[in-house]
Amino acid sequence: MKYTEVIGEIYKHTREKKGYFKETVIKDLIGIKIINRFEDEEILPDFLMIERLYQRIGESSDIFTIMMTSEEYDYCIWRENLIEKIISGKICKSDWESRSAKDRTINELLQEQFVQFWKGYDDSDAELMKKAIRMTVPEFPDKMSMHQCIGREEFAYMLYYIERKLQKNPKEWMQEYETVRFILKYINLNYETQELVRIYARAACVYGELIPIDDIDDKIHHYKSALDLQRKYARVSGIDRLIYGLICSYKQLEQEIPDDYQKMYETIIAVKNEFKITENYAPEIKMTNEIYLLDEVFKEYRLERGLTPAQAAEGVCDIKTYRALENGKRKPKRGTYQAIAEALGIPLVKYNADIITNEYEHIQMLEEIKLISRKSVKGREQKLIDILEQKLGVWMKYPENRQMIDSRRDFQKFCDGNIEIDDYLDKLKNVLDMTINNWHKDMEHHFYTRRELVILYYVIVAYREKGRSDIAIKLMDKLLEYLNSSKVNCESRMEEIAVLYIERKNLLTDMEMYGEAIKNVYEYMKICFKLDRGDKIVPLLIEPGWICNEGYYQETMEMVDKEHSEKYFQHALCISEMYYQDAYQKSIKEYMKSIKISQP
């Protein structure tokens, strides 16, 4: 292997830096021997337990991609589908029986907690929900302490419990008031931004909507804080609920409602209605790691090297075991995985970040760079890239890290107009060659990491800028064909799917395929809401308005309302302001001015 599995080491460094004791973090979850072996890189707990352990120190494992067996992935999808059906009221007995509640690859305690909690929720049985929460937080609700370690999913369960209970007995809110106040205080003090943004909005809404106290100013404070987080991190799920809560609070105080709140609320509701968006899922509980399947990784690397299953298994394991691994029917032991990875030249471990490091801080910095890039904050990204390269130090010896740093730096130079298009394409090809030999000659037989897919997206953007949308769309369709051939659905590959789909819409417009472009807009809009990516809504909204106003509407007349197409630009402008997308704001305003559309 090029490097070892370091997720346990990263966890240990982060836990110690934040001052958490092992005994406190693992209470009512796992034993001390297991956490010791995890932090010493001897074992890997299952993905749900690792996520819970990270949550309990106020962080998230979402920054890692996970490689799973097909069995593990099926369990994830079952969980998410079950929650969606319960919340939408479409659950039936067969959905519970469609798979066993037990899965030998997943921690039994966390499986049982999940099943018991959602059965209680479905039956409006508050006592069963409370019992489920107490499986890992036995002090709930009376004896919880700021000195405990409580994870985001555990708090999500508490908030759903409070909502269910107060829907039946709204007058019995005093104990729930204390619980919600505790939750708000705890997550503000102990959670970092990625975890905070995923739970704070629900806590603020439960507090604002269901606790009938007179201190409306305090409710406004929490609504505003939650809304600021949603806007900063471009989260769209539930943002209309937050804004509506603010509007109602101002009305209660008989104060004037700020225009921007009213405009944002009306815009989000209009977009959801226009594109028939419903939100019947629990974003606070939904896994947002990007997922790859071990069996697909084995097969792709084996085919890339032209080996048969027997040749891949030689000297590693028997052929029966290897076939079971490649078919997703078996989970490899750590030593077996390492032996196969070495034999096939797989530079991936079960948990992978976009850079190779043993410090959580470095991975967080890369996430901050991505966030700044979405907002088009000129100059700031370049500075952070330089700082990250310096901090990585000896870790820069890995080609994967050099590939990430160079590709982001070159892309920024390209966006700022500091590099010619042909030179930029040459640099991208050289960057890809760091991990993919002759990538442009054979795109089919390679397992693409998230990092490599994003660089290929840069290649597509460059060809489009060069005026070769014909080449770009061929590359795009090959990539999408590759991704769609996987058993992993698009919702489990958030980062690459979101950017690729939006660029494909642009390419369809370039190729004058306007009807297909509009169809894609409707499809991708639903995906953006499901993926909780508010920053991706704006380019989708622009498309139908632009197509109609430019007169390319003959084949799209049944899809969009030409007479009111200006609304798409007005909505796009409002949402670009909502998520601080300066570059989009400027271009939308200039276009609206040129075609004499009034700005809202």
C-alpha positions, 0 to 999 in steps of 0.5 A: 500500500502507498499509505496506511489507513489513518482514520483512527489516528486522525480521530485520536489527534482530533479527540485529544486536541479538543480535550475529550476523554476516551471513556466519556466519548465511548460511554454506552457505545463500545468498550475501551479495548475497541476504541484503543484498537481503533485509534491504534489502527488495529481495527475499523469499527463499522461505518455507523459506529465511526460516524457516531464516534466522530459526532460525539467529539463535535466533528463529522466523518462526512469529509471521508469517502467510504468504500463499502460492500454491497451488503453494507450499501443496501443497508444504508439505502434501506435506512434512508428509504424507510425514513422517507416513507415514514415521514411522508406517511407512505410506510406499510408493513412490508417495508419493515419486513423487506429486510431483516433489522439485523445486518451482520456487518453493522453494530447491533446496538445502533441498528436496534436503536434505529429500528425502535426509534422509527417504529415509535415515530411511525406509531406516535409512541413517544415512550418507545422513541424515548426508550430507543434514545436511552439505548445510547443516552440513558440520562435522557431527558432528565440528567443530561450534562454538558460534560457528556459526549452526545452525537448529532444523530442522537440529538436528531432523535431527541428533536423528532421525539419532542416534535412527536410528543408536543404534536399530541400534547402541546400543553405539556411543553415545560420539560421539552423546553429545558431539553431544547434549551440544553440541546441548543447550548450544547451544540453551540459549545461543542460542535464544529461548523459541519456538524453544527449546520446539520442539526442547529436548524432543526433545533431552532425550528423546534424551539421556535415553533413548539415552545410557547414562551414569551421571549420571542427575541431569543427565538429570533436569535436562534432562527437568525443564527441557524439561517446564517449557517444555512446560507454560509454552507449553501444548505437548502433543506428546511431553509424556508421553514427557518425563514417562515419562523423568523417572519412569524416571530416578527409578526408576534412582536408587531415589528416590520418584517425585513424585505430580504426575509420575505423575498427569500421565503417567497422565492424558495416556495415558488421554486419548490412549487415550480419544480414540484419539490417535496422534502420527506427525508431527515437530512440530520440523519441521512449519511452524506459521505460519498460512497464507493463499493469495494467489489466495484473497486476490485473489479475496475482495478483488475480489468485495468491491469488485464487480469483474470479473477484467478490471477488477481487471487494468486498468492493472496486468497483462494479464488472462491474468496476473491469471487465473493469479495468482487461480487460484494457478498463478503467483507474482506478482512483488513489483511486480505484487503491490503494484500489484494490492494497491493496486488492490484495497485489500489491506492485506496483504503476503506476511508479516503479523504481528497488528500492524504494526511494524518491531520483532520485540520488539513482536510477541514482546510480543503473543505474551506477552500471548496466552500470559498470556491463556490462563492467565487471569492477572488484571491482568497482561495489561492492564498489558502491553497498555498497555506495548505501546501505548506502545512502538508509538508512531507505529505506533499510527496504523495502524487494524490496531494500534488494532484489536488493542490496543482489542479485547484491552483491551475483552475483558479488561475484559469478562472481569473484569466491568468492562464491561456486555455491551451496551456491550461489543458496541457496542465490538466492532462499532466495532473491527471497523468500523476494517477492515471496513465494515458487517461485520455486513451482509455477512460473505461478501465479505471476506477475514478476517485472523487478527486480525479472526477473533479479534475475531469470536470475541469477538462470538460469546462476547459474544452467548452471554453475553447469552443469545443463543446462537441468534445466536452459533451462526449467526455461528459457522457462517458463520465456519466455512463461510467457513474450510472453503471455503478450500483451506487446511486447519484445521491451517494455521490454528491460532489461529482454528480452535482457539478457534472449534471449542471455542466451537462445542461450547459453543454446541451444548450451549446449544442442547441438541444434546448428541450433536453436541457430544460428536461435536465433542469427539472431533473437536476433541481430535484437532485440539488434539493435532495443533496442539500446543495443550494449553491447549485440552484442558480445555474439551473434557474437561469437556463429556462429564462435564458432559453426563452428570452433568446427565442429558443423556445419552440421545443420547450413551450410546454415546459416553461411559461415564456410570458413569465420567464423573467421570474427565473432570473428574479429567482436566480438573483435572489438565491445568488444573494442568499448564498453570497454568490457574487459572480452570479449576482453580477452576471444576472444583473447585467443580463437582466439590465440588457433585456430590460427585466426589472430586478426584484 
